[in-house]
Amino acid sequence: MLRNRSLERVLSRLATMRVREETMAILKQHDVGNKIASQPALPKASVLIPLSVRNGQLCTLMTLRARELRTSGGEVCFPGGKRDPSDADDVDTALREAEEEIGLPPADVLVVCRLVPIINKSGLLVTPVVGFIEESFCPRPNPAEVSAVFTVPLDFFTRDKEHWSSHGVAGMRGFLHSFYFVDPDSGRQFHIWGLTAMLAILVAVLALRRTPEFDVGFDPKDPLPFFQQMLQSRTSKL
């Protein structure tokens, strides 16, 4: 019996490693690198999109911001925040903020890629940084910034069941996406919308190589042109 359990654990670890390695290879193809020649001179921020493999399934970790915060209080977000003068680059910002918000040591994040930056509702140029963390990571949320931490299966963001969208909201180009997710661990329902929902959809589409059951407005096989055009459209109005 012990031998069988040991074998099951070994096979599970191997399966997890395979999923992670395959996903990393896929996502690295979409690293923006030097594909964006220039970026607008806007205040910068970064978010970390932490991926993990649970029971062979790709998942992402998300946070609920404390209601007391002046910006996006009570909203679901990925760990992240504004660039600090001491930060070397976008990756540095994302890792520092994740450690401050949920106690995730930078050394425990295997950074995979940076995706195309997006201008958020506050006028910040936000760079998504995707990285893998261990399934065993136990968050230690900073109560001054984060009121909850939860994990969502990545394929949730490709299904239409709990998805709603509207088009052309507040002059924005494309769709405003919205999801309602019930965390099986706590029973709490979380509303995931706006930029956070769009980034979750983007990573799900890329990592899973899956076309969502709803219209996203971009080519799931080559989303970069759409987001570049969106960036150019927003900056031309500044």
Buried (B, 14 or more C-beta within 10 A) or exposed (E): EEEEEEEEEEEEEEEBEEBBEEBBEBBEEBBBEEEBEEBBEBEBBBBBBBBBBEEEEBBBBBBBBBEEBEEBEEBBBBBBBBBEEEBEEBBBBBBBBBBBBBBBEBEBBEBBBBBBBBBBEEEBBBBBBBBBBEEEBEBEBBEEBBBBBBBBBBBBBBBEEBBEBEEEEEEBEBBBBBBEBEBEEEEEEBBBBBBBBBBBBBBBBBBBEBEBEBEBBBEBEEBBEBBBEBBEEBBEEE
